[in-house]
Amino acid sequence: MNLKIIKMTLTKNKYYFEALDHFPYNLSDCLDSLNYALSYEPEDADSLCLMGRVYSEILKDYETAKKYFEEAMLYNVNNVNTPKYYIDCLLNNEDYDEAMKLIEFALRIKGIDKSEIFCCKSVLSERKEDYKNALQDLKEAKKFTYCRTTLEIVEDREKFIKAKMPKTRTRKKAEDVSL
């Protein structure tokens, strides 16, 4: 490998990590570092994903964020970082069909955190007020949790969704009513 290419990659990584370190608390420095990283390697999926997060999570400009996430996926379709944030953006923008397609694709990416993706799928079901499927998706998410913290998050989501479910009324027997 050419020494110049190695130096450019190391420089890009340096600026990407600086941007990641500044996100979301120091956006000015984050964006400066991110722009430097993208100037060294405009096709870097992680840098494009972080720029998408800035637009999605901070600026709430979901259409611009989607463009960055799409570009990140274009340059590295197997990047394990991009799908979760892209799905969150699609959910916030109420692009539910697109989100479902990306969820189905993401679950086939080797090395991705399937627990996170199933949690996103649960949020999609919840937004559609399909609480039964939301709970089923969380059950699947539990299968792929490998630490106590993640398991607690999933269990808290289950409690939250159960609390939102409509209560079914039990009818008293006809005998009780006739008294």
PEGI-V50415 format. One record per run of one state. SS is the DSSP state (2 for helix, 1 for strand, 0 for the rest). FROM is the first residue (numbers start at 1). TO is the last residue. If there is no record, write none. Layout:
BEGIN
SS,FROM,TO + SS,FROM,TO
END
This chain:
BEGIN
0,1,2 + 2,3,22 + 0,23,26 + 2,27,40 + 0,41,44 + 2,45,58 + 0,59,61 + 2,62,75 + 0,76,81 + 2,82,92 + 0,93,95 + 2,96,106 + 0,107,113 + 2,114,127 + 0,128,130 + 2,131,143 + 0,144,147 + 2,148,164 + 0,165,173 + 2,174,178 + 0,179,179
END
